Amino acid sequence: MARLADMTLRTERLVRATPHHVGASPADPSVLQESKLTVSELLTCVYDGNFSIQPDGTLVVSESLLDDTSLTEQNPEIKVEAHAAAVPDGSETILPETICIPLFRPGYKIYGHWLIDILPRITTFRDAFPGTPFSLLVLDSTPAWADRLIDFFFGQEAPVIRVGTDRSYTGRLFLSSPSRRHDALSARSVALAHVAVNVDKPSSGHEKIYVARRAEHAWRVMKNKTDLDLFLDSLGFLRVYPEDYSIGEQIGIFRAAKYIVGEAGSGLHNSIFANGDAEFFVIQSAQQPHLIQSGLCHHLGQSVTYLWATAEKPDWFAPFSVDLETLRTAMSHFLPEPQSPEPAKQETEEEKPVLSYKDKDLSFGPVHYIDFMKNLDIHSSPRNYFEIGTETGRSAAAFSCATVCVDPNFKISVDVIGAKESVQFFQMPSDKFFEKFDLNEMTAGGPDLCFLDGMHRFEYLLRDFINVEQACHSRSTVMIHDCFPLNERMARRQHVIGDEDESEATRFGWTGDVWKIIPILKKYRSDLSVHIVDAPPSGLVIINNLNPASTELSDNYFKIIEEFRAVSLQEYGLEKLWNLFPFINAQKLIESPDEITTFFAHG
């Protein structure tokens, strides 16, 4: 029989949260008027009896909990049946006599639900039943990161009991009224916010962060995500993928940030870790309007601005696009103005920014790529280095860390070993190397820096990149050589020396058709961060934000080969190629070594 503990949890009333809105109006205009977020008294009770759990996290109880069924009528996570729910094997487990708090519900595999719904149940219970021992019920299929969240916030305060969906249970459960609606702030997330802001964790020091979402984690597609990434890069935002950081590191990152931009969802729910003066800019499809983020920000005194993005069709899951001009205007109000603005003046050669787009000037700077690598070794201090296409060893000699070299025919002519603690040479094709050896294991968790300079045909390079990325860690950097020919003759699949009327600087140069990797990455891997160093003789591609779990390129390998096999550089366009990604001024970058860590942060 259900037994009611006639308890209410008193919470403060939130009088008004008035977020700013820019861009297209959302599909449900009423959302814009529902800014008054109130938290009513929270009804809680203890249920005694049989129950079971459905695979989606729905709790099935055997009888009505209350004469007034408002608790269950408004709560989709609780299903009432006249009798105990049937289970496949008919087995039954009797739980400990302590009150058990179920830490599951539909959506229990989503990080944000844990922050604003599931974990706050523990603080709700402690407020309603102070001093009462309790246990935590967790489904066997709960993600591993949820265990770390429980341990981080509540330590050994209560035992964790694993339960499954293949049996029924008898025990005492703590239940409460609904956690959230699309227009209301959960009282339970308020409680966890108080816990989070009191956690003592160091800050990261980054004032502006962009909470990004990798393509494989997105259940809606932002069609112009690459343009958004580049725009925020240009404003100095640190791109953050929360899953790359520990819970403590995430708290530090959000605590330090003053300006926080991101797509609505789980990553931004880390706002409960941010300080009260933080300003949030939320990008959200107009087809999915809700003010959950507004409620969280309001409680902690943070300001919030919404940019309503335009969806392709009236569908919750429809791909959408961000209007960059609207974004640019909105951001000009969002970010602070310079303290002492100076009159605009003509930009001189010395004042050009490190990061810029090439515009028709198809030429390289004065810093050779080997010299750039030497500076990179000094200022980025990689733990280890891996390369394909060592040949004479000049590129490998530029680095002082442990090194792994692969080449089918070594012609070493320089001191590659130097002061390195170890150098490994594998004289074989790269495909054979990856077939026989585990680079991730060989480099103790993945190489910090990789350099791909093998066979000058795009299908070989594509396979090399796929294999290397799988071995990398999330903060590795991959560098690729020879992707920017200066003329169409250099880009032929066969090495042909130029005519006598061709410039001596390019006549003997050959890049093959590896240039095709640039439009391939642009089309198939918008989650990557790609920049080009203007280092002669044929540029140096820098790739960050790697994802070892991505299968986008491997799944589409044969499709990509077929798509790009017959495409010539003449057909594609040399200027178009040079303008796909931003160029880095190598000379200015090595003159400002602190900026090197912007592109080469391995730790």
Disulfide bonds with the S-S distance in Angstrom:
none
